[in-house]
Amino acid sequence: MTNFSAKSLVSPGTVRLFLASVVVVHHSLPLRAGSWAVDAFFILSGYWITRMWNTHYCRSKASYFTFLVSRWWRLLPVFLVCTGFGAASAFLLHGIGSPSTPGWWLRQMIIIGSSDAGRVLPPTWSLDVEMQFYLIAPILIWTFSKISAGWRWMAVAALLATLAGRLATGTYPESARFGLFSGFFLAGLALALQPWTPGAKVIFGGLALFLGGTLALLALPNARNGIWIEGKLAQLGTDRLAGVIASTWWVIGGILVIPFIARSLAIRSSAFDRLLGDLAYPLYLFHWIPRDWYYRLCEINPSPLVRVVLLVADFIIAYAGAVLILVLIDRPMERLRRVWVESRENKLDRIETEKVRIGIGGAS
């Protein structure tokens, strides 16, 4: 049995589930604070993809092909299941049918470009970005491995500054373009090439600045509505200035939590922690469906007590549905994927792969 300690609270899988839960709260409450959590997911993706490429993908048969098929396989089953549920839910709830053309479903299956074709589940834009990153990840990993750590972080800083500048000028914060979010992926890549275990002062200093800055923005009239606002009003863009300020601030927040993320990556995962990490992905996608019903039912049930009950039901269904998808869909398909990947590796590489898997905390 793994002993519980303070480290367990920041282990990789726990952090991933926490980030997914932040997104759930972002979509279910007036607190619009989920963007930085998606940025943190991009950091984790860059880190684990670099680790896995360097430890086993690069030595497998037809390494680039194996890598792309493996990563696509990792995302697709849950993506398609949740998209199907989302389409059925939208039809029942709003009478809106999803695009039924073969071309639309093909775009969804490829994942790259799926966001431009139209999204049933809004959070899937980030998976589109993920697949774009996978296309060029080996080149980026090779390039970063040839330059010094200083130049790596200068490149990351430039890209993150560009992202903040683009958002400050009104760029849509959920644009499915890898170039826009490449700074966060490359931050994870840099952490994988030169691991960093920051001290408590750096970690808590970053978190304190993040929390303090968020509270300060909540106190400012011109910024408040970008952070605490009814979700429907936020979607309608009733306060553009507040939205721009908030979008820019969440990029800064994503930067401030890098020490916290880096510390979690230095902690070895337990089996339970990996389970929590695995749960993050289906939760991230599936939660939108009960959330949609929650908002619709709140519109016709103004009673505060009823709304509280609906909110609790929203959370319970989101997590319960995610667990079922994890058990019935994600894990069986993941076992098949691993068998296929291992069939393309030599025996020594398989041993190394298992070592990495044990430590990754359910990395996607």
WOLIN-V843738 format. One record per residue. N is the residue number from 1. OMEGA is omega in degrees with one decimal (999 if undefined). D_FIRST is the distance of its C-alpha to the first C-alpha in Angstrom with 1 decimal. Layout:
# WOLIN-V843738
[[N:OMEGA:D_FIRST] [N:OMEGA:D_FIRST]]
This chain:
# WOLIN-V843738
[[1:179.1:0.0] [2:179.1:3.8] [3:177.4:6.3] [4:175.7:9.2] [5:178.1:12.5] [6:179.9:15.9] [7:-178.8:15.2] [8:-177.6:13.0] [9:-178.5:16.4] [10:177.7:18.2] [11:-169.1:16.0] [12:-178.2:18.1] [13:177.9:17.1] [14:179.0:17.2] [15:-179.4:20.6] [16:178.3:21.9] [17:176.8:21.3] [18:179.8:22.8] [19:177.0:25.8] [20:179.5:26.3] [21:175.5:26.2] [22:178.3:28.9] [23:177.1:31.1] [24:178.5:30.7] [25:179.3:31.9] [26:-176.8:34.6] [27:-174.7:36.0] [28:-179.1:35.7] [29:177.2:36.9] [30:178.7:39.9] [31:-174.9:37.6] [32:-171.9:38.3] [33:-176.9:35.6] [34:-174.2:33.8] [35:-178.0:35.7] [36:179.3:33.8] [37:176.7:30.5] [38:176.2:32.1] [39:177.8:33.3] [40:174.7:29.7] [41:178.7:28.7] [42:176.8:31.6] [43:179.8:30.3] [44:178.9:26.9] [45:178.8:28.8] [46:-179.6:30.9] [47:-173.5:28.1] [48:177.0:26.1] [49:177.3:29.2] [50:178.9:30.4] [51:-175.9:27.3] [52:176.9:27.3] [53:-176.1:31.1] [54:-176.3:31.1] [55:-178.9:28.3] [56:-177.9:29.4] [57:-175.4:31.8] [58:-179.5:34.6] [59:179.9:34.4] [60:177.6:34.4] [61:-179.2:37.6] [62:-167.0:39.8] [63:-177.7:37.1] [64:177.8:38.6] [65:179.2:39.0] [66:-179.8:35.5] [67:-176.8:34.1] [68:179.9:36.2] [69:-179.3:35.6] [70:-178.3:31.8] [71:176.8:31.7] [72:178.8:34.2] [73:-179.8:32.3] [74:-176.2:29.1] [75:-165.4:31.0] [76:-173.5:33.6] [77:-179.9:32.0] [78:178.3:30.5] [79:-178.0:33.6] [80:179.5:36.0] [81:-179.0:34.3] [82:176.2:34.2] [83:177.0:37.7] [84:176.9:38.9] [85:-179.4:37.4] [86:178.7:38.9] [87:178.8:42.3] [88:-179.7:42.3] [89:179.8:41.3] [90:179.0:44.0] [91:-179.5:46.5] [92:-173.3:45.7] [93:-173.7:45.5] [94:-175.3:48.3] [95:-178.1:50.2] [96:176.8:49.5] [97:176.7:48.9] [98:175.1:47.1] [99:-173.7:49.2] [100:-178.2:49.6] [101:176.8:51.3] [102:179.8:49.8] [103:179.5:50.0] [104:-179.5:47.8] [105:175.7:45.1] [106:177.5:45.4] [107:178.4:44.9] [108:-178.3:41.7] [109:177.6:40.4] [110:-178.5:41.2] [111:175.7:39.4] [112:-178.4:41.5] [113:-178.9:44.4] [114:-179.1:43.0] [115:179.5:43.2] [116:-179.2:46.9] [117:-177.1:47.6] [118:-174.6:46.4] [119:170.3:43.0] [120:178.1:41.9] [121:-177.3:38.7] [122:-178.6:39.5] [123:-175.9:36.1] [124:177.3:36.6] [125:-177.4:38.9] [126:176.7:36.0] [127:172.9:35.1] [128:178.4:38.7] [129:178.8:38.3] [130:-178.4:35.1] [131:174.9:37.0] [132:178.0:39.8] [133:-178.8:37.6] [134:-179.1:36.3] [135:-175.0:39.9] [136:-176.5:40.5] [137:-179.4:37.1] [138:178.4:37.7] [139:179.5:41.0] [140:179.4:39.5] [141:179.6:36.7] [142:-178.7:39.4] [143:-179.1:41.7] [144:179.8:39.2] [145:-177.9:38.2] [146:-179.8:41.8] [147:-176.7:42.3] [148:-179.9:41.1] [149:179.8:38.4] [150:178.9:41.2] [151:177.4:43.0] [152:-175.7:39.8] [153:172.7:39.2] [154:177.6:42.9] [155:178.5:42.9] [156:-179.2:39.9] [157:179.5:41.6] [158:-179.3:44.9] [159:178.6:43.3] [160:176.3:41.4] [161:177.4:44.7] [162:177.9:46.5] [163:179.6:44.1] [164:179.4:44.5] [165:179.2:48.3] [166:179.5:48.4] [167:179.2:46.6] [168:178.8:48.9] [169:171.8:51.9] [170:177.3:50.7] [171:-179.1:48.7] [172:-173.6:46.7] [173:177.7:43.0] [174:177.1:41.7] [175:-176.6:43.9] [176:-179.3:42.3] [177:-176.9:43.5] [178:-177.2:41.2] [179:-178.1:43.7] [180:-175.5:43.2] [181:-175.3:39.4] [182:-179.8:39.3] [183:180.0:38.7] [184:175.4:35.2] [185:-176.6:34.3] [186:173.2:35.9] [187:176.3:34.0] [188:177.5:30.7] [189:179.4:32.5] [190:177.6:33.5] [191:179.4:30.0] [192:-179.0:28.8] [193:177.7:31.7] [194:-176.5:31.3] [195:-178.1:27.8] [196:177.2:28.1] [197:-176.4:25.7] [198:178.2:27.8] [199:-176.5:27.6] [200:-178.5:27.0] [201:-180.0:30.7] [202:-178.7:31.3] [203:-176.8:28.5] [204:174.8:29.5] [205:177.7:33.1] [206:179.8:32.9] [207:178.9:31.1] [208:176.9:33.7] [209:-179.9:36.5] [210:-179.6:35.3] [211:-179.4:34.9] [212:178.6:38.2] [213:179.2:40.1] [214:177.9:38.9] [215:178.2:40.1] [216:178.8:43.3] [217:176.6:44.0] [218:-179.0:43.5] [219:-177.7:46.2] [220:-177.6:48.7] [221:-176.7:50.8] [222:-177.2:51.2] [223:-170.5:47.5] [224:-174.2:46.0] [225:174.7:46.6] [226:-176.7:44.6] [227:179.6:41.4] [228:-175.7:41.9] [229:175.3:44.1] [230:-175.4:44.2] [231:-178.0:42.8] [232:178.8:46.0] [233:179.6:48.1] [234:-179.8:45.9] [235:179.8:46.3] [236:177.2:50.1] [237:-176.6:50.2] [238:179.2:52.2] [239:-173.0:51.5] [240:-178.5:51.5] [241:-180.0:51.5] [242:178.5:48.5] [243:178.9:46.7] [244:179.4:47.6] [245:-178.8:46.5] [246:-179.0:43.1] [247:178.6:42.6] [248:-179.3:43.4] [249:-179.1:41.2] [250:172.9:38.1] [251:177.2:38.7] [252:177.2:38.7] [253:177.1:35.6] [254:177.6:33.9] [255:-177.4:35.1] [256:179.9:33.9] [257:179.3:30.2] [258:177.0:30.1] [259:177.9:28.7] [260:178.3:25.8] [261:-179.2:25.2] [262:179.7:25.5] [263:-179.6:22.9] [264:-178.1:20.3] [265:179.7:21.1] [266:-176.5:20.2] [267:179.1:16.5] [268:-177.5:14.1] [269:168.1:12.6] [270:178.0:9.2] [271:179.8:9.9] [272:178.8:10.2] [273:177.5:12.5] [274:176.1:14.5] [275:178.4:15.0] [276:178.8:16.4] [277:178.6:18.5] [278:-178.3:19.9] [279:-175.0:20.9] [280:-175.5:23.1] [281:176.9:25.8] [282:177.4:26.8] [283:-178.3:26.6] [284:-178.7:28.9] [285:-171.2:31.5] [286:-171.4:31.3] [287:-177.5:31.4] [288:-175.2:35.1] [289:175.6:36.1] [290:177.3:35.2] [291:179.8:36.3] [292:177.3:39.7] [293:179.2:40.1] [294:-179.5:39.1] [295:-179.6:41.9] [296:-179.2:44.4] [297:177.2:43.8] [298:180.0:44.0] [299:-178.1:47.4] [300:177.7:48.7] [301:-175.3:46.9] [302:-177.3:47.8] [303:178.8:46.5] [304:-179.3:43.8] [305:179.2:41.9] [306:-179.3:41.9] [307:177.1:40.7] [308:178.3:37.7] [309:179.0:36.8] [310:179.3:37.4] [311:177.8:35.2] [312:177.8:32.2] [313:176.9:32.9] [314:-178.7:33.1] [315:-178.3:29.6] [316:-179.3:28.1] [317:-180.0:29.9] [318:-177.7:29.0] [319:179.5:25.3] [320:177.7:25.6] [321:178.5:27.9] [322:178.4:25.7] [323:179.8:22.7] [324:178.6:25.3] [325:177.8:26.7] [326:-174.8:23.3] [327:-172.0:22.5] [328:-174.8:26.1] [329:-169.5:27.6] [330:-175.8:25.5] [331:176.3:22.7] [332:179.1:25.2] [333:178.5:27.6] [334:177.4:25.0] [335:177.9:24.2] [336:179.0:28.0] [337:-178.1:28.4] [338:176.7:25.9] [339:-179.4:27.7] [340:180.0:31.0] [341:-179.3:30.0] [342:178.4:28.5] [343:-178.4:31.8] [344:178.9:33.6] [345:173.3:31.7] [346:-172.2:32.1] [347:-178.9:29.5] [348:179.2:28.7] [349:178.4:28.4] [350:178.2:25.9] [351:179.7:23.5] [352:178.4:24.0] [353:179.9:23.5] [354:177.3:20.1] [355:179.3:19.2] [356:-178.3:20.6] [357:-178.6:19.0] [358:-175.0:15.4] [359:-169.2:16.4] [360:175.6:18.7] [361:176.6:16.7] [362:179.7:18.8] [363:-179.0:22.1] [364:999:25.0]]
